[in-house]
Structures are given as C-alpha cells and as structure tokens.
C-alpha cells in the first residue's frame, strides 16, 4: 500500500494539474469505487458538478481536494468568495489506486473506475484507476474551522512527521506511555501518520533499532533520532518519486518511483547489510514481514 512519500508525489501532481479547475461532469464506471460515499454514484456526480477544486492536501496516507464555495450562501461571513471549503473529495488509493491526469482522447485504462471532466479547454481529465478496487473516492464534510478543509472522517489521523505542526514532544510522551513495541507504534496512524511497513523498516535500520524494542525504553534523544531518520528516508524517497515494486503505484503522469533501488532493509532478506555485511533477516510480523540486521539491530533482552 502506498505510504506517505508515494501519496505526497500524487498530491503534488494534483496540485499542479487539477487545482482551481471546475468540474463539468463525473462518470462513475464502477460503484465500488465510491462505496464510501453512501448516497451513491448519482449523488456523488451531482455534488461535484459545477464545483471548483481547491489545493490538494494530504495527511499521512490520505489526500483530498477541498471543494471551494462558489456562492455567497455557501461562504461564511467575512470569508472571501471561493475560499471556504465545506466539503472535500477524499481519495484513498488502497493497494492499487491511481489518480491519473490524461488527455480526453487517451484510451481508457482497463481498470478505469471514475472519470472527472473539467469545464476548461486544457484537454485533460482526471481518472481514478484501480485494479483491485480496494481504494476509492468519497465526499465528506470538513472539520469546522480547519484551514486545510480536513475531511471529518479522518480527523482522528495524527499529523505526519513532515507536517510543520507535528509535535515531537507529544510524540515522545505518547511513546513512553504506551505498552507496545516501536514498529507497532510507528504503524499506529493515530500516533504518527504516513509510516507503513516499508519506511518503518528503513527508519529502524538507520536508527539501529530492533522492531520489537519496547517504546517505554526509548529516551527523548533516541526518539528524536528515530524521527530524524524517518524524515530523512521519506525525503530521499520523495526525491525519486517514491517506491514502486510494480506498475500499480504511479504518479499522475503514469510514471513509477525508483526508491526501491535504494532500500537498505525492506525486501533484502539474505543480502549483506550495507553497514556491517551481516546477512539481513526477515521475520513474520503482524501478517507482514519485518526486515532487519541481526547485528546492527539486536533484539531486546528478555528479563
């Protein structure tokens, strides 16, 4: 499943190609793609027609497009017309979801689920393509007063480590309070968002921490160091378009990322550790796998 860097790459593409465009028409080609919009396909399309899309936003692995208010009745008093988001289109990419900006005359993708056309003459449209149909689009009310137009259904999702408002002290305090292990904590989206299995393994390898290390044993400097490694690995992934193991994750232009070539831990079972040369190991973990170096990332002692 795409993690923060992959979703951020898509968000940047939407910011460039979709922001400020007014929706002319929406075609829902597969109802499962809007199953989270309980009012159904016709309502989804009707509520989008004529609305202008705001700046693409992201929190963790979720991204959304606020709908800008277009009439005085929709705009709170004292707010400039067209700037007050009241609803937002929330996108969850799932395992194979893709948001593509394509020319109108481009052939339809095999797994095209939703088509959004715009009331301008640029000749491009937004398509949601999803082979496995685990992802989808939906319309939601936004959190009152939130400047980013955060959809209310993801208000419980914590800020991510690349968010300027991320609270490092609160993160460390939460780690110390919880009776859990460090990798479980990193994948808890209510504690820190955007980190998944791949980047957790990468950051833990860089920090020389075993995935089963109890969070209560992490000192303030150690948790700060871990956050630094999380940010560093995510910035490195962003620089090359994220991690793509197959053709299912692509950016809005259909291009794959290349960070899989730079992974230090994930997927490197039996390969030499890039730091000490010891063979990397893989262990089953919560219906996933954890990759680590048995020498650099020693398991915690059992008391």
Secondary structure, DSSP 4 states (H G I P E B T S, - for coil): ---HHHHHHHHHHHHHHTTTPBEEEEEES-GGGGTTSTT-HHHHHHHHTTPEEEEEEEETTEEEEEEEP-SGGGSPTTS-TT--EEEEEEEE-TTTEEEEEEETTSPPPTTEEEEEEESSSS-EEEEEEESS---EEEEEEBPTT-TT--BGGGTTSPPBTTSTT--HHHHHHHHHHS-SBHHHHHT-TTTSBS--HHHHHHHHHHHT--TT-BGGG--HHHHHHHHHHHHHHHHHHHHTT---SSTT---TTSPPP-GGGG-SSTT-TTSBPTTT-PBEEEEEETTEEEEEETTTSPPPPP-
